[in-house]
Amino acid sequence: MDVEDAATLSYEAFCARYMARNRPVLLRNVTDKWFPGAAQWKDGQRINFQHLKAKYGAAEAPVASGDVAEYGAEERCTLRLDEYLELIENGTVGKRYLKDWHFVHAFGHDVYETPPFFKDDWLNWWWDHKEKSESDYRFVYLGPAGSWTPLHHDVFRSYSWSVNVCGRKEWIFYHPDDEPKLKDRFGRFVLPDVTAEDVDREKYPHFHEAKPIYVIQETGDAIFVPSGWYHQVRNLEDTISINHNWFNGYNVRELWEFFKREYAAVEHELEDLKEMGLVGREFVDQCQLVMLANTGINYVEFRELLYAKASYLLAQRELPESDRPTAQERDLLAHLGYVSSSLLA
């Protein structure tokens, strides 16, 4: 995997080398400039338990059990942050992992600024602007050494980025082309733990053909995860990271294709409803409701998002002083083209 210095990498180079080509990259030296408030979250090379308990201790956060080797299948509970931190301090936390804590939604943007490479974020832009929004796709993860996340690709096949505020992680990546090799012989479920010593070759007959990419992420590093790349992550030390899911014009078609597959799967599952008289508009509406419940978004909302973003981009356009469009104008026109092609697909 490529390694770049965030202090010298331009946004244009990041777009051309990584977003446009859907390639992962490790960025060094991210936290000093864009995460000043998070500096208090660590004490030297360790988590600053005292500060976190004093500042956020009463906040409630989701905690995964960590004892089920299947992505999304682990049992979850809600704990106060100070209670969870005490479990780490006294050594009784096991592999329980604080995940998907909507920190920005609860406490605002004072702790960090999204690095410029990741700011063109249509997903969280939508959640920030929609009426009665009660969520977002910005998270804090906090876990002890040994806590982990099973193999998966990100929600909606979106991009993600992850910054280590404190601690170290091991990442194992697989190119999207390896997806069939990671699945069982029926082509349904991916192998949850690619580090397992006893992988069932009869159940996962092509796993050995997949080509892993191993990366160690240190404190202060950011990882860019492109669309559709499978990854498994393990904390090598007590670790805090800040993570966003996001998309923009570079991968909007990838999301649209994913949503079309999700809708087709829902439509197939509900086919029996047609025999019960649910047809036409009523059947479509029911499919949309189920898709929203299963996926977190449906055709209706995704199209609303794209139309809203198109209107916003059009409002940002400025007439060029000459016949030759500026770089910003070309970028805006390209993004409008991405939106239009998705809406017409």
Secondary structure, DSSP 4 states (H G I P E B T S, - for coil): -EEEETTT--HHHHIIIIITTT--EEEES-HHHH-SGGGGGEETTEE-HHHHHHHHTT-EEEEE-----STT-S-EEEEEHHHHHHHHHTT--TT-EEEEE-HHHHH-SSS----GGG---HHHHHHHHSTT----SEEEEEE-TT-EEEEE--GGG-EEEEEEEES-EEEEEE-GGGHHHHB-TTS--B-S-TT-TT--TTTSTTGGGS--EEEEEPTT-EEEE-TT-EEEEEESSSEEEEEEEE--TTTHHHHHHHHHHHHHHHHHHTTHHHHTT--HHHHHHHHHHHHHHHHS--HHHHHHHHHHHHHHHHHH----SSSSPPHHHHHHHHHHHHHHHHHH-
